[in-house]
Amino acid sequence: MTVVSESVFADVSACALAAYRAAPALAAAPDSAIDGALSAMAVRLRASAPALLEANQADVAAASASGMSAGLLDRLRLSPERVETMASALDLLATTPHPPRSAVVRDLPGGLRLFERRRPVGVIGANYEARPNVTIDVASQLVKSRNAGVLRTGGAALGSATALVRSVIAPALADVSLDPAAIQLVPTPDHAAASALVSQPAHIPLVILRGSGETTRSLGQEAASHGVRTLAHADGGGVLYIDVEADLPFALDLVRQSVDRLGVCNRLNLLLIHSAVYESVLPQVEALLGQLRIAVSLPPHDHPIGYEWALDADREATVTVLPVSSAAQAAEVANIETSGLAACITTTSQATAALFMDAYTGTGVFWNATTRLLDGFKLLAVPETGINIDKVPGPRGPVTYPDLCLRQYAIVPA
């Protein structure tokens, strides 16, 4: 268990208490105030773009000097286009309908009626990687779901995140008379702040965990020891299976689409090729990936088949390739050897596609579509707080604002 200094614990505790005090008013806010805050964030984000980009450039320069890999730098870097994408997502979220706060379930004996009500959690923590856009994604989802929040980002992005909270999020809440303290940002880059975040069940009962697998799993175990629940996004890695009946030009284009960004969890990580066409397809795959400056790892492998290259700073521009004898074996490999994030089959056979999709048990399964689509905004047209791949009941896949609630049963006279 991580040792947390008194000063770091005090920093996180102060954020937790401030968010806790602001949470009741946010929970009671009308839809118009919530959506007005999100619209105001979009306006302020566009207006603050020059200052935000300057703060981000300082983060990128410091991270580059420290030796951060190209893939991680890509995730850290903002651009005018990315800022506009963030603002457009806020615009869309502001106009997205709110789920009903209460719904009738059924009438009970004795003249009673049962309702199911949606209640905010209260305060939700979030520990996430050095990606400035995630600060906006998570904060906006929390506000939309009427939850206060304590955000803790990777130290490399702290300057960008601080600028976003101070120039965009806090003043936008104030614009509609909501308490700016509802969204807190942990001010220290100390890694131990993550442990402090998951150790305060009285004020932060739920924490969203994103980032590298081992670190996130360790934080999840630490949270459990304190009685804090987590929604974890620890592992990723997309799978693409090229079937014997695949349209090869289409399949190669799907490979290209699947590696447009290497530092993200849903990019192509493991490429499976039917053994009957392996020898003819492999040279074309190698040539394509070579043009894109991406290495291939071929059998015999000196690493686990599902090893997630996006988390390997030294070899992130890599794709693992493996021959398989059938769609059934491809699904089995994806189920056993990978995290279960997402898998795609490319084939012209509907029957083979159905077999693969029924056999694969992961979070997202696609036919002739890239695993890059497993993303809250691309699938559901709203930002996400992360992608949950747990094999238990509850929110699975992209976690968005409707998932960030508690169910309450209410009985009243009919």
Order of alpha helices (4+ residues) and beta strands (2+ residues): alpha-alpha-alpha-alpha-alpha-beta-beta-beta-alpha-beta-alpha-alpha-beta-alpha-beta-alpha-beta-beta-alpha-beta-alpha-beta-beta-alpha-beta-alpha-beta-alpha-beta-beta-beta
